[in-house]
Amino acid sequence: MRLALVAATLVVSGGFPAAAADSADRVVVHKERRLLQLLQGDQVIREYTVALGGNPIGHKRQEGDQRTPEGLYSLDWRNPGSGYYKSIHVSYPALADVSAAAANGVDPGGMIMIHGQPNYFGWLAFLTQRFDWTNGCIAVTNAEMEEIWAMVPNNTPIEIKP
């Protein structure tokens, strides 16, 4: 019975359950590859397929553009009771993002998160993770979000690459 539970966990999470000692010191997102990596030093310790904003090409410029930002940020706080299965906040907009938006007379937007599936719809991840559906956030399955939540402490740097 225990072996079946472990096997089911591996299938659902797409990898091995996080060990207590596993802790990421950096997160890298490759937008074009739809890939989020957790790193310890230079070693990739986990990888996840992600869904992005509905208009993913290019850096986020303004509220409502459905783009996921690009650049260096930090994962600065978390919300266990969000409208999605847990969420960790990306520190966008940085000062440069605010300045660029102001120069163009637009609001830079905000509330960019790494999160799981919409509450009560986690069972749809087999479908939703096949296309870009967020408003600019980085979405994973609920099981993957559980791992990320446990392995990524607050103030972990995140680099979001094109």
C-alpha positions as semicolon CSV with decimal commas, in nm:
position;residue;x (nm);y (nm);z (nm)
1;M;0,000;0,000;0,000
2;R;0,278;0,247;0,093
3;L;0,461;0,170;-0,234
4;A;0,144;0,249;-0,430
5;L;0,109;0,580;-0,246
6;V;0,471;0,675;-0,325
7;A;0,424;0,577;-0,690
8;A;0,104;0,783;-0,713
9;T;0,284;1,081;-0,559
10;L;0,562;1,053;-0,816
11;V;0,315;1,044;-1,103
12;V;0,115;1,341;-0,972
13;S;0,417;1,558;-0,880
14;G;0,628;1,475;-1,183
15;G;0,927;1,394;-0,966
16;F;1,039;1,287;-0,624
17;P;0,881;1,435;-0,312
18;A;1,087;1,714;-0,158
19;A;1,317;1,602;0,121
20;A;1,331;1,822;0,428
21;A;1,695;1,912;0,351
22;D;1,614;2,026;-0,004
23;S;1,606;2,402;-0,022
24;A;1,646;2,617;-0,330
25;D;1,868;2,924;-0,316
26;R;1,766;3,046;-0,662
27;V;1,477;3,004;-0,906
28;V;1,513;3,039;-1,283
29;V;1,223;3,056;-1,528
30;H;1,283;3,002;-1,902
31;K;0,970;3,150;-2,060
32;E;1,027;3,020;-2,412
33;R;1,081;2,666;-2,280
34;R;0,793;2,699;-2,027
35;L;1,032;2,570;-1,759
36;L;1,084;2,664;-1,393
37;Q;1,400;2,537;-1,224
38;L;1,490;2,528;-0,855
39;L;1,865;2,552;-0,796
40;Q;2,105;2,492;-0,509
41;G;2,424;2,665;-0,613
42;D;2,471;2,567;-0,977
43;Q;2,283;2,238;-0,945
44;V;1,925;2,205;-1,068
45;I;1,735;2,018;-0,797
46;R;1,384;2,034;-0,949
47;E;1,225;2,130;-1,282
48;Y;0,861;2,200;-1,360
49;T;0,665;2,276;-1,675
50;V;0,478;2,605;-1,636
51;A;0,194;2,800;-1,792
52;L;0,247;3,174;-1,836
53;G;0,045;3,481;-1,923
54;G;-0,180;3,465;-2,227
55;N;0,057;3,697;-2,420
56;P;0,395;3,559;-2,304
57;I;0,645;3,698;-2,556
58;G;0,837;3,998;-2,427
59;H;0,876;4,173;-2,093
60;K;0,573;4,290;-1,898
61;R;0,521;4,660;-1,970
62;Q;0,184;4,745;-1,821
63;E;-0,119;4,627;-1,628
64;G;-0,339;4,398;-1,838
65;D;-0,084;4,307;-2,108
66;Q;-0,092;3,941;-1,994
67;R;0,287;3,919;-2,006
68;T;0,512;3,757;-1,751
69;P;0,796;3,995;-1,659
70;E;1,159;3,924;-1,746
71;G;1,458;4,007;-1,530
72;L;1,593;3,966;-1,178
73;Y;1,344;3,980;-0,892
74;S;1,290;3,808;-0,558
75;L;1,018;3,585;-0,419
76;D;0,936;3,813;-0,131
77;W;0,616;3,689;0,034
78;R;0,357;3,413;0,013
79;N;-0,018;3,372;0,036
80;P;-0,151;3,037;0,161
81;G;-0,512;3,153;0,109
82;S;-0,499;3,295;-0,243
83;G;-0,758;3,238;-0,516
84;Y;-0,519;2,975;-0,655
85;Y;-0,360;2,683;-0,477
86;K;-0,102;2,879;-0,275
87;S;0,098;3,162;-0,425
88;I;0,445;3,312;-0,389
89;H;0,489;3,675;-0,493
90;V;0,746;3,792;-0,751
91;S;0,879;4,138;-0,654
92;Y;0,769;4,292;-0,987
93;P;0,756;4,584;-1,053
94;A;1,114;4,686;-0,979
95;L;1,210;5,054;-0,985
96;A;1,316;5,027;-1,352
97;D;0,975;4,876;-1,439
98;V;0,793;5,159;-1,260
99;S;1,009;5,422;-1,435
100;A;0,957;5,268;-1,780
101;A;0,581;5,248;-1,727
102;A;0,565;5,607;-1,601
103;A;0,760;5,726;-1,908
104;N;0,492;5,562;-2,123
105;G;0,203;5,693;-1,911
106;V;0,086;5,346;-1,804
107;D;0,050;5,146;-1,483
108;P;0,320;4,874;-1,465
109;G;0,083;4,625;-1,305
110;G;0,180;4,391;-1,026
111;M;0,074;4,090;-0,822
112;I;0,281;3,852;-1,033
113;M;0,288;3,517;-0,855
114;I;0,402;3,159;-0,885
115;H;0,085;2,965;-0,806
116;G;-0,105;2,642;-0,846
117;Q;-0,440;2,594;-1,014
118;P;-0,754;2,798;-0,948
119;N;-0,913;2,687;-0,620
120;Y;-1,143;2,386;-0,664
121;F;-1,018;2,326;-1,019
122;G;-0,683;2,157;-0,948
123;W;-0,811;1,843;-1,115
124;L;-0,809;2,033;-1,449
125;A;-0,428;2,077;-1,445
126;F;-0,390;1,799;-1,703
127;L;-0,564;2,041;-1,942
128;T;-0,481;2,391;-1,817
129;Q;-0,105;2,332;-1,805
130;R;-0,106;2,269;-2,182
131;F;-0,158;2,637;-2,268
132;D;-0,078;2,985;-2,133
133;W;-0,378;3,095;-1,930
134;T;-0,266;3,332;-1,653
135;N;-0,272;3,713;-1,652
136;G;0,109;3,717;-1,629
137;C;0,173;3,476;-1,345
138;I;0,366;3,148;-1,349
139;A;0,136;2,850;-1,295
140;V;0,218;2,492;-1,195
141;T;0,010;2,198;-1,076
142;N;-0,103;2,193;-0,714
143;A;0,132;1,904;-0,628
144;E;0,423;2,096;-0,782
145;M;0,322;2,411;-0,594
146;E;0,332;2,213;-0,271
147;E;0,695;2,118;-0,345
148;I;0,791;2,472;-0,448
149;W;0,623;2,612;-0,136
150;A;0,828;2,378;0,085
151;M;1,159;2,425;-0,098
152;V;1,169;2,800;-0,172
153;P;1,211;3,032;0,126
154;N;1,104;3,396;0,121
155;N;1,353;3,636;-0,041
156;T;1,485;3,373;-0,279
157;P;1,612;3,537;-0,600
158;I;1,422;3,457;-0,919
159;E;1,550;3,518;-1,271
160;I;1,289;3,518;-1,544
161;K;1,449;3,471;-1,886
162;P;1,286;3,523;-2,228
